[in-house]
Every structure is written in structure tokens, then in C-alpha cells.
Amino acid sequence: MLAILAPGQGAQTPGQLRAWRDLPGVEDRLRWWSAAAGVDLLEVGCDAPAETIRDTAIAQPLIVASGLLAAEQLGLPLTTPVGTDALILAGHSVGEITAAALAGGLSVEQALTLVALRGRAMAEASARAATGMTALLGGDPEAVAARLAELDLTAANRNGAGQIVAAGTMSDLARLAQEPPTGVRLRSLSVAGAFHTHHMEPARAALAAVAGGLRPAAPVAAVLSNADGALVTDASELLSRLVAQVAAPVRWDLCLATLRELGVDAVIELPPAGTLAGIARRELPGVRILAVKSPDDLAAARELVAEHVGIDQVRGLPDGPRPRSAADDGALVGAQA
């Protein structure tokens, strides 16, 4: 079974689309997507400095577009139903929108329109109060979560691999820095606000106000929910969970637990890749992990898609010959961690 993962905010890096721009048709595609997102993706993805792409309203469309762009090079979204014994899609925070599009629940244009609204709404919600996020590394997860509750902070991300991200007011985060849980290292995160907490309720409401006008399609593959690691295959449930997760904690640890229970044996992380692949290497021992960081990684990723899903279920695999499957040569090339 193959899991395709899409990263969340914080994974973006300056120039992340530069290596992709010269692939056939990519520049035209990005100009069209820019119209849907209301952001010049070529500018922010190729030339903008780190400070510019740190803006939530820019970072979120850029991250989703990067994942969708690489996925199209792999022949995704899928065109016919795929059983949960072959493929699972999952995204961390805003990456869940990417996953929903790849599963066929949202069109690419719907996904980009939705993520643009999400980014703007979360940026506006962040400006209402002085809030932030701090990563806690190490310690017992339940003890850490209990300590955060004592400080009126939220365990906004439980990422596995000994990492929990606390979110709340800057004053409460300062109390945490003064009295951290035993055996825990703290790292302040450069984000605009307390994402995935009640502070994002205005953003959730803004998304809910427009979600009724969306017409999601039935997904052809299951998406893991950030809320609880559950497999979601219903269109309306998928959309409602995308709206709710803006103001609710991300339980990536539960998504990883589901991947283990399902017997996933290979993982592809879409760009801007690295973070989720690193967590997966620690949490899913023995699983083949591939982080697609540049077009140079596409050949290995196509091998994995062809082996697990089969080329008859994708739209075709551009920019190269038909990829070999394991049946062609008895070995998987280039996808070992």
C-alpha cells in the first residue's frame, strides 16, 4: 500500500518552484492557477524572499500549488476508484486540501480557491490578537498535553516522533517558556498566530459561509482526516472536515497510527517535501520513504505509483516513457529511503 502525503505551512522555501518551471506546460499551468488563487504563484514560488512567503495568505496557496503540480507530473489526480488496500492520501493541516484534490473530492480550481480563502481568513484571524506557536520536543506526550492545558494552551499539532506544537496567546507561551515540562526542549515557531485553536474560529466561520456553495465529488481514494486519523470517502464529510480542522488540533500522530495499522509499505511526500518524510522515517520503520524535492525525484516516484496503483488508473505519466513496474524487472529503482 502506498501513502501520498502533502505537507503543511512552514514547509515552504524560497524558490521552491524554480526547478519545476521549465517542465513542459508548467508555466502556463501556474499562470492559470494564479488566477484561481489570486496569488502570482510564479513570482512567489520562484523569486520572492522568505519573508514574503511566510505570509499565511501567500504560503498556503503556494504550498498546495506545489503539491498539485508535482502530483500532476505523477499522473494524479486519479480517474477511477482505488481501494484502500492500494493507496491512501493524507495532508498535514493545509496539505489536507491538496490530498482532497488528489483524491478527486475537489477539482484543482476548487482547491486553489478554497486554500486562498483559507489563507486570507487565517491571516485576518491571526491579526486579532497576539498569538503564536511553540514546538515542544521530547517528553511524555500525555504529560506535555496536560501541562499545556494547565497554561490555557492548546496542543495544536501532535505530530508523533516526540513533537507537540503548543498554540495560544503570547503571554501564555511566555509562561510555558518559563516553566516548561520536564525533559522537553522548546522552539518558538515563526508563524502568524495560534493555528488550529479557538483563535481561528473566525477563519472557520468564513470557510463555512462559502462551503455550502461547493459541490465536492465523491473521492476515488480515501483521505486520512487530521481530526482523528479516520479514513474519509464521503464527499460532504470530507468538505466539512476541511472546514472544521482550521480551528481544531491536527492529530498527525493518529494519521501515522492508521498508516501503520493499514500496513503501508511505501510513502511519497509531495513538495515542498522533507518534514513529513522525516517524521515517517522515525515513525514507520521499514517503510520505503521518498521525498519529492525536485523534478529529479519524479522517476522514482512514478515507479512507486505504477507499482501500487497501476497505470490504468491514472491520467497518464507525462515527461517520460511508461514507467516500469516491479513486474517488469523484479526490482524497485530509486525509492529506498
N, C-alpha and C positions, 0 to 999 in steps of 0.2 A: 504494500500500500504506500502511496506517495502523498505527502503533505506539502502543499504550496503555501508559504507564509508571506504576509505583506507587513512591512514594518510601520511603526507609528512616528509621531512627531518627535524630533530630536535626532532622527537618523539622517536628516538632510545634511549635505555638504556642498560647499561652493563648487560650481562647475560640474555637477553630477550628471547633467545631460549632454555634456560636450562630446563625449566619446560616442554617443548614440546618434547625434545629429546628422552625421554623414551616411547613415544607413539608408537604403532606397525608400523613399516615401515618408521618412520620419519627420523631416522639417515641415512638410505640408500637413502632416497629421497633427503636429504640435501647434501649428497656427490655427487649425480648426478647433482643437481642444482649448486653446487660449480664449477663443470666442465664447465657448461654453462656460469656462471657469471665470472669465472676467479678469484673468491674470496673464501677462505675457510670459508664457512658460519658457520660450526660447531665451528671453532676457534673464529671467530669474534662475533658470536652470543651467545657463551657460556662462553668464558674465557677472551676475550680481554677487556682492560680497556676503560674508557670513552674517553680518548684522542685518542685511535686508531679508535674507531668507529665514531669519529667526522669527520674524513677524508671523504670528499664528495664521493670519489671513492669507499669507503667501505660502508658508511652509506646508500647510495641509493640502492644497491643490497640487503643489509641486511633488509631494511625496506620492500621492495617489496617481498622478500622471506618469511618474517614473515607473511605478509598478505595472501599470496598464500597458505602457509602451513596451517594456521587456516581455510581458506576457503575450502581447500580440506577435512578437518575434518567435514565440514558442507555439503559436497556433491557437492560443486561447483568446477569448472565452470558448468554452466547449459548445458543441452544437447538438449533441444528443445526450440523453441521461447516462450518468455514470454512477454505478453502485458505490456504496460507502466502503466496499472492500477493495476499491481501486484508487480512489482519490478523495482527499479531504482538503478544504480550503479554510484558511484562518488568517485573520489580521489583527495586529495589536492596535487598539484604540482606533485612530482614523484609518488604519490599514484594513479594518473590517469592511469599510466601504469598497476598497479595492477587491477584497475577497468576494463580496456580494456581486460585484460586476463580473468577475471571472466565473462565478457560478451561474451566471445568466439571470440572476434576480433583478439586476438593474442594467440598463444599457450603459455604454460608456458615457454618453452625454448626460444621462440622468445622474450617474455617479459624480461626474465633474461639477454639475450644477449643485448637487446636494453638498459636496465637500466644500465648495466655495461659500455657500451659505453657512455651513458649519464653522468654517474658519473665521468668517467675519463675526458671527454671533458669539463665538467663544472669546474672540479678541475684545468685543464690546463688554461681555460679562466680566472679563478679567480687569477691565478698567474701572469697574465699580468699587473695588476695594483692594487694599494692599494684601495680596495673597501670593503664595508660591508653593514650591515643592522641594523636598529634600529626599535623597536616596539614603536608605539605611542598608548597610552591607553586613551580613553576619547575624548571629544571634538566633534564638528560637522564634520562628515566625509567629506563633500564638502569643508569646510573651511580648514581642515587639508590637503586635496589633493592639494588645491590651494597654500597653503604655501609651500608644498614640491616642486611644480613646480617652484615657485619663487627661490628656492635654488638649482635648477637643479637636484633635487632628483626625484625618481620615487616611486609612491605608488605601490610597487611591489606585495603586498598582501593586499587585502581588505577583511578581514575575518569576518565581522559582529561582533556583540557583543562589539562594541566600540573599535575595534582594526584595525589599519592600520600599515603595515610594510613598512618603507622607505628604499630605497636602492640607493647607489651611491658611489662616492668617499669618502674616509675617511675625506678629508678636508671639503667637503660639509656636511657630517654628523656632523662634529665638529661645523660648523656654526649653524646647527639645534639645537645642544645641548646648544649653547649659546643663541639662540633666538627661543625657542620652541613656538608652537601655544598656545594661551591662554587656560588654563584648561586642558592641556594634560600632562600626565606623560610619560617619555621616559625610555626605557630599551634597552640597547645595546645587540645584539644577537651574540652568538659565532658561526659565520658561516664564510666560507672561502671567500665569495665575494658577489657581488651585483646580486643575482639570479633574474631571471625574469625581466631583464632590457636589454638595448642595449649592456651592457658589456658582456652579454652571447651570442652575435651574433656568435663568433667563434664556440661555442658549438652547436648552432642551425645549422650552416652550416655543421658541422661534422656529425650530425644526418641526415640531408637532403641528404648528399652524399651517405649514405648507405640505406636510407629508400626505395629507388626505388627497391631494391632487396628483400624487404619483400613482402610476399603475405598474407596480412591480410584476415581473413574470415569475412563473414557477421555476425555481432554481433546478438546474440539471445535475448539480452536485451539492453535497451537504457543506454548510458553513458552520464552523465552531463559534459559539457565542462567547464573547468576552465576559458576559454576566456570570456564567456558571459552567462553561465548557460543554454545553449541550449541543448536539447535532441539530441544526435547523434546516428544514427542507420546505417549509411553507412560506410562500411569498409575503403574506401580510405579517406573519410573525417575524420574519427577517427584517422587514422595514421597521416595525415597532421596536425591535431590539436595537436597531441602529440609532433610533431617536433616543431611547432611554439611556443608552450607555454613555451619552455625553455627560450626564450628571450622576453616574453610578461607577463604582470601582471596576477596574479591569482585573479579572481573575485569570491572568495568563498561566498561573500555576495549575488551574483546573483544566485549561485547554491542553497543557502538556500532559496532564494525567490522562485525559481522554485519548490523546495520541498514543500513549503507552498502552492503554487498555485495548485499543483497536489493532495494535501490532504494526504500527507504521514502521517501515524499514528504510525509507528514504525521505529526505526533506530538501526542498528548494526554497531559499529565501530570495524574493524579488528585490530589486533595487528600491531605495538605497540600502544595500544589504550589509550585514555584518553583525548587528546586535542580536537579532533573533537566532541567527545561526550559532553564535557563541553560546547563548543560553541553551540551545538544543544540544550542543556537543556535551555540555555538562549534565543535562537532564535526561538525555536519550542515548545512553551509551550503546555502541554497536550499530547505530543507525548511520547510514550514509548522509552526509550533510554537504550541500552545495550552496554557497552564497554567490548569487549572480551580481557581480560588481561592475562588470563591463561587458561589451559585446563578445569579448574573448571567451566568456564563460557560457555562451549560448549553445555551443555544440554539445557540451557535457549535459546541459540542462535538457536539450532536445532528446538526448539518449534516455534520460530518466522518464520524460513524459511519454515517449514512444514505448518504453518497456512496460510502464504501469497502466497507461490509459489506452494506448493503441492509436495509430494514426488515423483510423477510420472515424474517430470521434472528435477530431479537431479540424479546424478550418483549413488545414494545410500548414506546412512548416516552411516559412519563407527563408530566403537568403541562404540557400544551400541545398544539397541533394537530399533525398529521402533519408532520414536517419536510420542507422542500423538499430535493430532491437537486439536483446540478448539472444534471441533465437538465431540471429544472423551469424554471430561469430562466437557465441558462447561466453562472452565477457562484456562487462560494462566498462566503458572507457571514460576516464577523466572525472568520475563523480565521487571518488573516495575522499573522505574528509582528511 
